[in-house]
Amino acid sequence: MDALTHVTPDDPTYLELSRAEAKFWQGRDVGFLERVEEQGGDSVIEQYTNERFTGDAATPWYATIARTGAYKRALFLGTSGMAQDAYLLANMPEIHVTICDISAGSLERWQQVLGAKFPGRIDTLAADLNFAELEENAYDLIVSSSTLHHVINLEHAGAQINRALTPDGRFFLQDYVGETQYRFSGAKKRIFEDLYNRDIARQPGRQPGLIWTNEDDAERSPFCGIRSGDILDVMAGELREIERRTASTIIGMMLFAQPADRRTPGKTAVLRQRIINRARRMIPALRPSTQASFFSEQYLDELRFADEVFSDAGVFLPFDAFVVYGKR
């Protein structure tokens, strides 16, 4: 599957993946993602990511959008964060938003909830970004959060986003842009393991070692991360890159590493937590109580420092990116 870079609507591989994707998410009750998004306050890792993206631990990336212009007509790609979309609508009262997603059910939910809060300002568009043809020069603002890492035809999606932007429009992208299907290199994993084992050596009674789950395809949806590692290069080729911020090159690996001496019991519980974590903007939402149990404050400081170094150096792909583009 690593070599899958283009699909057509009648492609047998694509159709098989589509069915599997629908099956994976089947059974998610109404409002699941909304409740996940509302759980808990900012974690240490989220505060760090905010600092990397906006310069302020308390300011998420999407809060900066309203500061960049007086937008009128917006396109939101995907239904990954209702609270985020509501924030943008509330803080930019002049915008009219079209929400685009492949799932008619998700769009109906967004229209039901956000349409009631912001009457007359919400339209929906059911479309698959692998093949969608967007209206030309139609939107002065396009926003995509945790959506493009589920798209295979990235070149087509990028070209359509560029086509849909007005000449002075802006495209704001936040997404997982790390290794395709989370297949981290041995060198990257060794860096994380070395930092972890240094911390374990400071804790009496603990045993070194991690259990890696990054290549367990059963624990994520079939479309997740198929071309994630190509997103930044492809978008830079299709649009005009204005600003790029990256984070979690090392820290993001927390999501796929379990302490060998403290296994999480039950595969169902593990899977549920991973879905929750992934839904929350691809950042591992570690509660303070969890951090205190598994990770010391000294270790987190060391991890943050290493993450800054490797994110800035570009030695490895970052886990998370926030990028602003203009029309090419």
ABEGO torsion letter per residue (X at the ends): XAABABBBAABAAAAAAAAAAAAAABGBBBGAAAAAAABEBBBAAAAAAAAAAAGBAABBAAAAAAAAEBBABBBBBEBABAAAAAAAAAABAABBBBBBBABAAAAAAAAAAAAAABBGABBBBBBBAAABBBBBGABABBBBBGAAAABABAAAAAAAAAAABBAABBBBBBBBABBBGGBBBAAAAAAAAAAAAAAAAABBGBBBEBBBAAABAAABBAABGAAAAAAAAAAAAABBBABBBBBGAAAAAAAABBBAABBBBEAAAAAAAAAAAAABGGBBBBBAAAAAAABBAAAAAAAAAAAAAAAAAGABBBABBBBBBBBX
